[in-house]
């Protein structure tokens, strides 16, 4: 009976976690539109993959793209094939990977900490700002994090059961990870070495044949993909792939020094970076003798060090650390909830309560249209989010004072619910998830819709484009219902053709064109028949 009660509690936890995370993710899909880079690139490449019938490489207007792995595009193309091409279909692999990551973190946290703290960590993960944002973006990052958590979970399962298939799953993650984001999978693999080597006498992973079988199977899949690609597209495949590695060896941001993540992570994970520091210090004190110490403590520290040493530093690379940040933050919240009378939870409650009041006031001002004092539209759009988040944070001193003796878990729930509410409003209002509303609204004009639905549309791009022009090109490529061909000159257009023409394209003397619409300097024209 006791075992049955434990199973029922775990199942109820899973149900709550999935509803909690799914509803939050779905709010951002009420009014979706893609971000041009990199989300739009992946979405358009997957479209070309489906329409060309060639799934071997990412495609861009007939040219294979080998700057990264291809697994995400396979998943997106499969989503298009089943559900049709849309913003949500493009984002579906990331949405599902984010949901799966929440469940995996709960299972991992049960072994590294305990069930209660694992539950808090899994609730906390989707309310970490940057993590939630990438949870609904059609990019590779969430899939990579999910794979890494799958590998850690499989190692823990292999340690508990000694089953061959768990080792095979753990080993295969390296090859699958390469197919997702190429060489980036090397960093977490190296970060696991202290745990794999330092505690091998206990877990015996290095003598588990399943790990080597899975590793060889994953590498064989990568080599097969590369071999078929070279046979189809030539040896340039390798130069593009390794050229990307060379590109990554150059700093992405010239001012991103070795301490970039020490300020960037707290900024993008606010306020959970603070709780991570508190939880990490508690973990050092209470879990330094844990059999999982080199996984709980050693792995994230090693991964952070490798990310700092890696020349290219971007906010989304740090997403790989966020699940462990959630574990440390959950540890901090749980420990403080057990001692709510302590000065630290009191200070945090009143400090963030004050911040909540300021956010509430800012939200009211942003939504109040005072003549002569109205904020820019892009700033005012955050007003409802500030109202929701501010209202939740403003209740922290109340929950601390009222529930510190009777039900301290209410204080923890207050923290989580405040950010859930704020971020849910951000999704509903389109602050998150609706990244190209103007362009998508322009494309939905009735007259334009009828033209685009009835005709294949070519593209005329005379020279390499960048900046906003390139962003618009990417989005028009994804959203145009029927694509024609890509031309470099207007003169190449056949008679009676419809085409999106890039800014700066020179007109052809004597030719007759009818301009139908203009979107962000791209002109939709109809070349008259002779």
N, C-alpha and C positions, 0 to 999 in steps of 0.2 A: 504493500500500500504506500509506503514511503517513497519507493522508486517511482510509482505511478504519479504521485503528487509532484515529484521533481520534474518528470517529463511534461506534465500538464503545465507547470509553471514556465518551463522553457518554451513550450509551444505558444503559450500566451505572450511571452516576451517577443517571440518572432513575429507574431501577428501584430502586436503594437508597433514594433520597429518598422515593419513593412508599410503599415498604414501611415505612420508618422513620416517616413521618408518619401513614400510614393506621392502623398498629397502635396508635400512641399515641392517636389520635382514637377508635378503636373501643373501647379499654379503658373509656372513659367511657360507652359505650352498653350495657354489660353489664346494669346495673340502672338504667335511665334514668327520671327523672321531671323535670318541667319546673319552672323557676323562675317564680313567678307574674308578676313584673314584670321585664322586659318580654317575656320569652320566652312566657309563657302568653298574654299579650294577642295577640301575633302569631299564635300557634297557634290560638287560639279564633276570631280574625277570619278566618283562612283557612278554618276549618271552616264558618263561616257563609257564606263566599263560595261554597264548593262546594255546600252544601245549599240555598242560595237560588237558585243558578244565575246570580247577578249578580256578575260578575267586574270590574265597572267600579270599584268602591270597596271598601275594607276595610269589613267589616260587624261591628256589635256589636248583637245583638238587634234587628235591623231598622233600625238607624240607621247611615248611612254615616259613615265616619271619614276625615277628610282632614288629619290632623295631620302626616303624612309621605307619602312616595311609596308606591306600591302594588306595585312589582316583586317584592319579597320575598314578599308574599302570593300573587302569581301563581305563583311557583316552589313555594311550600309547598302551594298548592292543587293544582298539577300533581302534586306528590309524593303527596298524599293520593289523587288520582284513580288513580294507577298502583299504589301500594303499600298503600293503605288508610290510615286515620288512626291514627297512633301517635306516640309521642315521637320515635322515630328518623326517621320520615317528616317530622316537623316540622323536625327539625334537619338533614336531608339537604342542603338548599341551602348551609347554612353549612359543613358538613363538606366538601362538594365544593369550595366557594370557598376553604377553607383549604388543601386539597390543591393546587388550581390555583395558589394564591399561592406555595406552596413551589417549584413548577416555574418559575413566572414569575420569581421572585427569582433562581433559578439562572441563567436566561438573561440577565437584566439584569446580574447580577454578573459574568458572563463578559466583558461589554463594559466595564463600569465598573472592574473590578479585574482578575482573571484567573480561569481555570477552577478552580484549586485553592481560592482564597479564596471564590469563588462557591459551591462545593460545601459548604464549611464553613458559610457564611452560611445556605444553604438547610437544612442539618441543624440549625442553631442556632435558626432562626425558630420552629419548633413547640415548642421547649423553653423559650421565653420565657413565664413563668407566665400573665400576663394574655392574651397572644395565644392560648395553647392553650385557656384557658378560653372565650374568645369564639369559638374555632374550633368548639366543639361547642354553642354556644348558638343558639337559633332567633331571632336578631336581625339587624338590617340591617348591623351593623358589619363583619363579615367579608366580606360581599358588596361593601361599599363599598371596602374595602382591595383586594380582588381586582380590582375595576374600575380603581382608580387604577394598580395595577401593570400591568394590561393596557394602559392608555393610555401609560405610560412605555415599556413594551416595544414597542408599536406605533410610537412616535416613534423609538426606536432602530432598528427595522427599516426605517422610512421613510428614515432617514438613511443606512442602508447600501445599500438597494436602489433608492430613489427610486420605488418602486411606488405607484400611486395608491391601491390598496386598503388599504395600511398607514396612509396619511394618513386615509382614511375611517374606519378603525377607531379611530384616536386621537381624531378629532374627535367621533365618536358617543358617546364615553364621557361627555361632559358631559351630554347629554340623558338617557342611560341612568342616569347617576349621580343625576340629579334624580328620576327615577322610583323610585330606591332610597331616597334619604335627602334629598330635596328640596334645600334651599339649602346643605347642608353640602358639596356638590360644588364650590361656588364657591371654597372655601379652597384646595384643591390646584390648581385651575385657575389661580388667581392666583399661587401659589407656583412654578408652571412658567414664569411670564413672564420672569424673568431669563435662564433657559436659552433660551427661545424667541426673545427679542429680542436678548439680549447675544451670542449665537453664531449668529445667523441667517445671517451671511455664510458660515459653514461648512456648516450643515446645510440651510439654505434651506426650513425648515418653513413660514415665513410666505408663501412663494410656491408652496406645494404645494396645488393645488386640491382634492385629496382631503380635506385637513383641513377645508376650508370646506364641502365637500359633506357630510361626516360630521357636522359641527357643525349644519348646517341640517337634516339628516335627524333628528338627535336632538332638536333643538328642535321640529321639526314633530311628532314623536311625542308630546312633552309637551303641546304645544298641542292636539293632537287629543284626547288623554286629558282635558284640562281642558274642552275644548269639549263633549265628550260628557257629562262629569260635570255641567256647568252645565245642559245641556239636560235631564238626568235629575233632578238634585237641586236645581237653582236656584243663584242667585248666592252662596248661603251657602258654597259650596265654596271660593271665593276668600277669603272672610273667615276661614274655618277655617285655610286654608293659610297665609295671611299673618299670621293671629293667632298661629300657632305661631312664626313668625319673630319677632314682637314678644315672645312669651314667652321665646324664646331670648336676647333682648337683655337679659334680667334674669339676675343671677347665680344659678346653680343651687345653689351652696353659698355662703351669706353670707360665710364666712371664706376662700373661694377667691380669693386675691388674684392679681395678675399673675404672681407667681412660683410659682403652684400646681404647674405641671408640673415645675419644677426639683427638687421633692422627691417628687412623686407618681410620676413616671416611674421614677426609681431604686428607689422602694419596690415598685412593681408589676412591675418587670422585673429584680429582684435575681437574680443579681449582674451582669447584663449591662449595666446602666447604667454601672458602673465600666469595663467593657471598651469600651463605646461612647466614653467620654471618651478613653481611651487610643488607640483606633483613630481617632477624629476628629483628634487631634493628629498622629498618624502620616500621615493622609490630607492634612492641611494641608501637611505637609513633603514628601511623596512624590508627591502628585497635584495640586499647585497649578498645574502646567502641562499637566495632562491635557486633551485636547479635550472631556472630559465633566465638567470641574470644576464648572461651574455647575449640572449635574444631580446629581452625586455630593455636592457640598458645599453649593451654593446652595439647592437645592430643600428638603432637610430643615430647614435653618436658617430659610428663609423660612416654611415651613409651621409650624414651632415658634413663630415670632414671631406669625404670624396666630392660632394657637390661643391664645396668651397674651393677645392683644388681644381675642379673641372673648369677650363677657361670660359666656356659659355655659361652665363648665369642668368636665369630668368625666373620669374615668380612661379611658373607652373612646374618647373623641375622639383620644387620643394613640396609639391603635392604628395610625393612618395613618403614624406615624413608625417603627414597629417594624421594617419591612423594612430601612430604612436603618440603624437601630440594629444589626440583624443583620449588615449589611455591614461596619460599622465594628468590631463585636466580632470578626468573622471575621478582619479585617485585623490586629487586635491579637493574637489567638491565633496566627495564622500567623507574624507577626513575632517574637513571643516564643518560639515553638517553634524558630525558627532560631537563637535565642540563649538556650537554656535555662540556660546557665551565668550569665546576667546576674542581678543582684540582684532585679529585679522579678518574673520568673516564680518564682524561689525563694521570695520573700516571699509571693506569692499562693498557691503550693502549700502552704506550711506554715500559712499563716493559714486557708485554707479546709479544710485537713486537720484543724486544730484545731476549726473549726466543725463538720466532719463528725463528729468524735468526740463533741462536745456533742450533736449531733442524734441520734447513735446511742444515747447514754445516755438522752436525753429519750424516744426511741422505746421503749426497753426499759421505762422507768418508766411510760410511758403505757399500755403493754400488760400491765404487772404489776398484778394486782388485790391490793393490800395492804390488809387490813382497816383501815378508818379513814383511809386515805390515798389512796383511789381518786379519780382525776380525773373531772370531769364527762364525760358521754358524748360531748358535742360536741368536747371537747378530746382525749379518748382516741382518737377516730376518726382523728386525724392520726398516731397512733403508728406504724402500718406505713409511712406515707409518710416519716416522719422516719427510720425504720430504713433504708429503701432509699436515700434521698438521702444520709443520713449515711455509709452504707457506701461509696458511690461517692466521696464527697468525701474520706473518710479515706484512700483509695488515692492521692490526688494527690501527697503527698510521695514515695511509693514510685515512682510512674511518673516523676516528675521525676528522682529519683536514679538509677534503673536505666536509663531509656531516653533520657537527655538526649544521649547520643552516638550510640547505635546506631539508634534509631528515635524521634525526637522527636515524630512524629505520634501516637504512643501517648498522649502527654501530652494532646494536643488531644482525642483520642477519649475519654480519661478524663473530661474536663470534660463533654463532650456526653452520654456514657453515664450519668453520675451523675444528671443532671437527667432524662434520659429514664426511667431506672428509677424515680426518685422519683415522677414525674408519672404514670407508667403504674400504679404501685401506688395513687396517689390516685384514678385512674379506676376501677380494679378494685374498690376498697373503697367506692366511691360518694361519696367526699369531693367529687369533681368529677363532675358528670353526674347525680347522684341528689339533687335539691334539695328534693323534697317527698316523702320516703319514708313519713312517717307517714300523710299523707292518702291516698297511693296504696295503702298497705297496708290502710287502713280500707275503701277502696272495693273491695278484693278479698276481703272476707269472703264466704263462700259464700252466706249468706242474702241479703245485699245484692246480690250479683252476679245472683242469679236474679230479684230484683225489678226491678233496673235493665235487665236484658236483655229483660224481658217487657213493660215499660210505657214509654211516653213520659213524661218527667218535666218538669213546669212549674217555674218559679221565681217566688217571691213576694218582692219587694223593695219595701218600703213607702217608703223614703226613700233619698237618696244615701248610699252607704257608702264608707268609706275604710279605710286601714290593713289589718290582718289580715283583717277581714271582706271587704274587696274582693279581697284576694289569694285567699281561699278561693272566692269567687264565680267568679273567673277560672278557677281550676283545676277546679272542679266543672263549669263550662260546657264545658271541653275534654274532661274525662274521662267525663262522663255519656253513655252510649251513644246514647240517643234523647232529643232535646230536644223539649219541648213549647212552651209560650208563656210570656211574661213578664207577670206581673200585679203590680199595686201593692197589692192588698189580698187578704186571705184570703177575704173574701166573694165575690170575683170568680171563685174557683176553681169549675169545674163539678163536678157530683157524680161520684164514683168517680174522682177525679183524684189523681195522685201529684205531689208538689211538694217542692222544696227551699225552705225558708223561712228568710229572713235573720234574724239575731238582732234582738230587740227588736220583732218584728212582733206587733201586738195580736191576740189570739184573737177569734173571732166568737161572741157569746153564742148559745147554743142549738145551734150546729153541732157535729157529732161528727167528731173527727179521731183517727186512730190514728197515734201516733208510732212509726216503724219503726227509725230510726237517728239518731244525732247525730254530726256531724263538725265539730269546731272551732266549736261553737255554731250551726252550720247544722243544722236538723232536716229529716229526710225524713219527710213525713207522707202519709197516705192519707185523703182526705176520703170519708167513707162516703156511699154512695148513699142518696137519700131513699126 
